[in-house]
Amino acid sequence: MKSIDRRKIQALSKEVADKIAAGEVVDRPISIVKELLENAIDAGADSIVVEIKNGGKTYIRITDNGCGIPKNEVELAFQRHATSKIKEAADLNHIYTLGFRGEALSSICAVSRTELITKTPEEKTGIRLCIDGGEVVQKSDTGCPDGTTIIVTDLFYNTPARLKFLKADHTESTLIIDFISKMALAYPDIKIRLINNGSILFSTPGKGDIYTNILTIYSKEIGQKLIHLTEDDGKGIKLEAYISSPDQTKTNRKSQIFFVNGRYISSKILDKAVAEAYAEKLFEGRYPIAFLFLNIDPEQLDVNIHPNKQEIRFDDEGNVSHFVRSCIRKGLLTADAIPEVKKENLFAKMPVPIKNQKTEEQVDIKKLLETKRKEQEMITQSKNSLFINKTDEKAKDRNKNMADDLSFVKESCETYPLPIQQPVEQQNGITAFVLSNLHPTGSLFGTYITAVDENYFYLIDQHAAHERVFYETLLEQYHLEEKPSQILLTPYLLEIPYRLKNDDVHWIHSLKQMGFALEEFGQRSYRVTEIPMYMSLTESERFLDYFCDNLTEDGELLDPKKWNDIVMKACKSAIKANDSLDLQEMIQLLKDLSNTKNPFSCPHGRPTFIKMSKYEIEKMFKRT
């Protein structure tokens, strides 16, 4: 039997116990910002300034004009389980504040250097308290305005094991920016300013209008299409919501933000309620925009589930779900939910390239196809002319002119080479299938190309086929040294969320790798001046919208798997939908598809084409 080194049971020192306990509340800078911001709101502030540096690792400052902390309570405030929010266990059944556990300040000061400057309206001077790693190192009176300022520096300086698990600066600051943005929505009466590395990212007006904050923090494009709902069940549940119509959707749930009694939460119950409200109204893989502000009698829910307080339990989950679902459904039956056709949407926008060395080397595919058709006609006519009497001088002149024309066409095709139709290839005795050898005959429902060869009838899903071509072109373009692009005569604006603006170096570089050119144009806007040569303007807009929606908080795409995943999903938003293709366009699409590495399926695994043998068709008609 293995011997056991039995050790004596002993109580941990306060220093060790505090550091362990701090791990439940503070695991990264956003934890500190969340706790201090909630304390400022609970203090009754109507103006809060949040400032961070280096993602909050080296510096976090939160200043409010709330009630402040009395001088004789400042040290007590930093002790574990010291709070002004509750007094006894029964108070946990009706919590009206964001904080109540009494763990935040003690946890923060245990793993950082913390400075507190505070003053109540009743006191003539304020007090300054400095704590390093949980130990008070300085305490003195100071002049300051009413309210509280807390400065946190050198996070995890005394717990290096935890410090090494923090992400890059921009990743940590992105999480903070995203959280502050959401909290600003729920508290429109509070003026909230966010400063990152010395730059003001945004400042809300604090005039009590949620809708104004949505426009400030997100975008006018989103805000103008939202449906405003208010509902009261008369039994302690109220809802104010801003939701999108079914034609205004996103590719993920990041734009679904829920608050319960002013607390930002994650809730599968509300996720499900929103999904059910929009059931049968959205395409697969699309999600609505939903800002829900729910107010419930505190006695009907439990917020004391986890130290981060983002998880809650409803006493009657079914009732809450039904209430939210029915409210949203009512909103979707109003006139505001009907898609609006506007003048600018009646005509598809087309890119207007400026001729330069970059664009002159490219040529429109329809012009290429027309040139190729003329070449084939000339070749045929030239062959037929050989049977004309050679003594016919007019015929000789005609043949000479045709030869000159044919030479011109050949020179043009050498300048702008077309995809060469591949012969059937032999690989290890196996005949390789070449899609470009098929003969398109037409299309069904504006979606499926019909084609034949000697023995089979084919149906090609033009959307899936274009998706495969687009996907591989996108990846190939990313790795090319030269990025063929087209300059837009009229650039368009791309608006991004603040969480991406925080660190735009990485994702803008990735877009440049594909042929996009973006110029900064305001706080959250970029002018798109160039797009990849192979994209239409509409395709580029859809692609950029999806790309920004699905970037992770770090904004980096160095990982090939991450990049492939983004591209694979984004290409779906840029494929042709319900386009009517002419015969030459069908031929070109098949040629492009045959040149891909995997022409048999789209990037998501759906087949690009199916076939039926001549024999099977004859059997259906009882001919065999």
C-alpha positions, 0 to 999 in steps of 0.5 A, a space after each residue: 500500500 502506497 504511503 501517504 504523507 499526512 499533513 496537519 490541518 491548519 487555518 490558512 493565513 488571511 493573505 492566502 485565503 483572500 487570494 483564493 477567494 478573489 479568484 471567484 470574483 476577479 479572473 480578468 480585468 473585465 471582472 473588476 470593471 463590472 463590479 466597480 461599475 455596478 457599485 457606482 450605479 448602486 451609489 446613485 451616480 448619474 455620471 460615471 467615467 470608466 478609463 482603462 489602459 492596456 486592456 485594464 491590466 495596468 490601469 483601471 479607473 472608475 469615477 462616479 458622482 454618487 453618494 460616496 463612502 463615509 470616512 469611518 467606513 472606508 477600511 470596512 468596505 474592503 473587508 470580505 462580506 462587508 456590504 451596505 446592500 443587505 443586512 440579513 438572510 431574508 434580504 436575499 429574497 428581494 434584492 434591488 441592487 446590482 451588488 450585494 455579496 460584499 466580495 468585490 472590493 476585498 477581492 480586487 485589492 487582494 490581487 492589485 494595487 488599489 487606490 480609493 478617493 471618496 467623499 460624501 456630501 455631508 463631509 467637508 473633505 474626502 479621504 484617500 486610501 491606498 491598499 497593496 495586495 490587501 494591506 493598507 499602506 496609506 490613509 489621508 484626508 484629501 480634497 475631492 468632489 462628492 462621489 468615489 474614484 477607484 483606481 486599480 493598477 498592476 493587476 495580479 502583480 502578486 499572483 503571477 500564475 494568474 497573470 500569465 493566463 490573461 489575453 492580449 491587451 486588445 482582447 481584454 479591452 474589447 471585452 470591457 468595451 462590449 460590457 460597458 456598451 451593453 450597460 449603457 443601454 440599461 441606464 439611459 439616465 446615467 451619463 457614461 463615458 468610456 476612455 481607452 488608452 487616453 481616447 474617448 470611445 463614446 459618451 452617452 447623453 444621460 437623458 433617459 432615452 434608451 433608443 438614443 443610446 442604441 443609436 449612439 453605441 450601435 448604429 443608426 442603420 440598426 436603430 432605424 429599423 427596430 420595433 419598440 414594445 412595452 408590455 405589463 402583465 399586471 402581475 409584477 412583470 414589465 417588458 420594454 424591448 427593441 426588436 428587429 423586423 424579420 427582414 433585419 437579422 444577424 448571423 449570430 446572437 451577439 445582438 440579442 441583449 437581455 437585462 433583468 432589473 437592470 442586470 445584464 444576464 445570460 439566459 437560455 429561457 429568454 434565448 428560447 422565448 425570442 427564438 420561438 417568437 420568430 419561429 417560421 419567420 427567419 431563414 435558417 442560421 439567421 437571428 433577430 436583433 433583440 434588446 430586452 429590458 425586463 422588470 420583475 418583482 425581485 421576490 420572483 427570481 433568484 440572482 444569488 447563483 454565481 459570484 458574477 451574478 450573470 445567471 439568474 433563476 425565475 420562480 416561474 420560467 414558463 410564465 416569463 417565457 410565455 410573456 416575452 414570447 407573446 409580447 414579441 409576437 404582438 410586435 411582429 404583427 404590427 405595420 412596423 414589421 412589414 419590410 419597407 421598400 425604399 427608392 435606393 433598394 429598387 436598383 442593385 448597386 454596381 461597382 464603378 471601377 476607375 481605370 488604372 493599371 490594376 483594373 485594365 488588366 481585368 475584363 468583365 466576364 460577359 465581355 470575355 464570353 462574347 469575345 470567345 463566342 465571336 472567335 469560335 464563329 470566325 473560326 467556323 466561318 474561316 473553315 467554311 470559306 476554304 471550300 470557296 473557289 480560290 479564283 474568286 478574288 472577293 472570297 480571297 479578300 473576305 478571307 484576308 479580312 477575316 484572318 485579320 479579325 481573327 488575329 485581333 481576337 486571338 491577341 485579345 484572348 492572350 491578353 485576357 486569357 479564358 479558362 481552358 476547357 479541360 479534357 477528360 483526365 486519366 489518373 492511375 487508370 481512373 477517368 477524372 470527371 470534368 464539369 466543364 465538359 457538360 452541356 448546359 441546356 437551361 435552368 429550373 426555378 432560377 436555381 438549378 442548372 440543367 445539363 447533359 452529357 452522353 449518358 447522364 442528365 445533371 442538376 447543378 445547384 447554382 447557389 452551392 456551385 457559386 458558393 464553392 467557387 467564391 470560397 476557394 477564390 477567397 482563400 486563394 486571394 488571401 494567399 496571393 502576393 498581388 491582390 487584384 481589386 477594383 477601385 470604387 468611384 463612390 466608396 461606401 461606409 462600413 460601420 463597426 461595433 466599438 469592440 472591433 474598433 478597439 483593435 482594428 489592426 488585425 482584421 483590417 490587415 486580413 481584409 487587405 489580404 483579400 483585396 479590400 481597402 479601408 480608410 478610417 472615417 470617424 469613430 466607428 466608420 470606415 470608407 471602403 475604397 476598393 473591393 476584390 475584383 471578383 466581387 460585386 458591390 452587393 457581395 462585398 457589402 454582405 461579406 463585410 457585414 458577416 465578417 464583422 458580425 462573426 469576428 471573435 473578441 481578439 480580432 486576430 485571424 492568424 489561426 488558419 482554422 479560425 480564418 477558414 471558418 470565418 471565410 466559409 460562413 461569410 461566403 454563404 452571405 455573398 452567393 448569388 440568390 435567385 439570379 437568372 443566368 444566361 447560357 454563357 454564364 452557366 458555361 462559365 460557372 461550370 468551368 469555374 466550378 471544375 477548376 476548384 479543388 472540391 467541385 462536388 460540394 459547397 463549403 458546408 457539405 451540401 452537394 453542388 450537383 446530382 445526376 440521373 442516368 439515361 437508363 433511369 430516365 427511360 425506365 421511368 417512361 417505361 421505355 426499357 
